[in-house]
Amino acid sequence: MSYLKPIVAAAAVLLSASAAFAQDQKMHFTICGDDSWAGDVTAKYVAEWESMNPGYVVNIEYVPWGQCQEKATTLAAAGNAPALSYLGSRTLPQLSDAGLIKSFELTQEERDGYAGPVLGTVTYNGKIWGVPRAFSSRAMYYNRDLFTAAGLDPDQPPETWEQFVAAAKAITENTDAFGVGIPANSSDTPMQIFVAMVYSNGGTVLDADGNVAFNSPNAVAAMEMWKEVAQYAQPGVAAYGADEIVPLFAAGQLGMIFDGPWLRDNFPDVNYTTAMFPHGPDGTHSSFLVTDSYAVFTGTGVEEQAESLAKFLTAPQAQLEFDLGAGLVPLRNIAGVEKLIENDITWAPFINVIPTGGPEPVIPDHAGLNDIIVNAVQGVLLGEIEPAEAIAEAALEIEDLR
């Protein structure tokens, strides 16, 4: 019998370990893209969370951008939702209306860790439906050599719309380049850049209560300015989005363009720098703020743990480490952010504009909103409709999306 005791003891240990393993609660975590975007940082903090929450195992699945949001929604509709999912914040209203995700309860301290406009990208019907994870703003890129050739001071980018139009005119008339690149095709960029101009004149698409506020003198003035400056843009603006404009700037054929921080290393042959959006007479420098966020799906049985994981991953220091690893605009203004600007001044307008930036409008039918605003811009730039009428019609159409 004595020979059996070690065997029985070992078996007991194995059974105990198997029982513990069987009790581990698996949490499915889907992330859009791949692990090249600071995946090592995400994995590091997921492992830390698991060590602090024994009994829970997080299974990370990276899904290509073209499939990830649809996959998460399809799984949820089939009753097999991921516990946590990284999604474009623009999808949150639809998921909320369908009852597929839960809202987040943030303490005042947690709220204070974000600039108001950043939280605005995840707020719908008065509730917060996602925790911001990845963030970008928009700013101006301008060619210093073209400014000099046009008789402009390359150290003084246009502050106001009046200066902006004058600079575009000077470059067009005094160089072989066009003054500004204006996007007006059916992609996202034309809507983002035009709405940023509306924000820069004190206007908005939705007010603080979510009501449509697009039909305003501020937005009309932005459309009138856009029509005026288009005289000095590349011909055929309706055929251009970011994919077409960026190569022209890289080739020295455009004096000014507007885009995100990911382009900062794309122009090795251009003597360029960055600046904030010029502002209108009734506003200040602004931008168009976009986030991706973590959403917690309902019906998984681990909603509380998924929310805990989302908050852990986006805590200030963990978030900054992710931002730096992914090359994104930092979400939070904490120690370490200022070093980005010290090391590379081209970061400045993307970071400093955050407090006065405007959020991507939170509307369930985001594609519909994009089409409405782009159609208004195209109509005005093609001479088919006057700015005031285009803005008024667009506002009514946006109302129909609500």
Buried (B, 14 or more C-beta within 10 A) or exposed (E): EEEEEEEEEEEEEEEEEEEEEEEEBEBBBBBBBEEEBBBEBBEBBBEEBBEEBEEBEBEBEBBEEEEBBEBBBEBBEEEEBBBBBBBBBBBBBBBBEEEBBBBBEBEEEBEEBBBBBBBBBBBBEEEBBBBBBBBBBBBBBBBBBBBEBBEBEBEEBBBBBEBBBBBBBBBBEBBEBBBBBBBBBBBBBBBBBBBBBBBBBBBBBBEEEBEBBBBBEBBBBBBBBBBBBBEBBBEEBBEBBBEBBBEBBBEBBBBBBBBBBEBBEBBEEBEBBBBBBBBBEBBBBBBBBBBBBBBBBEEBEBBEBBBBBBBBBBEBEBBBBBBBBBEBBBBBBEEBBEEBBEEEEBBBBBBBBBEBBBBBBBBBBBEBBBBBBBBBBBBBBEEEBBBBBBBBBBBEBBEEBE
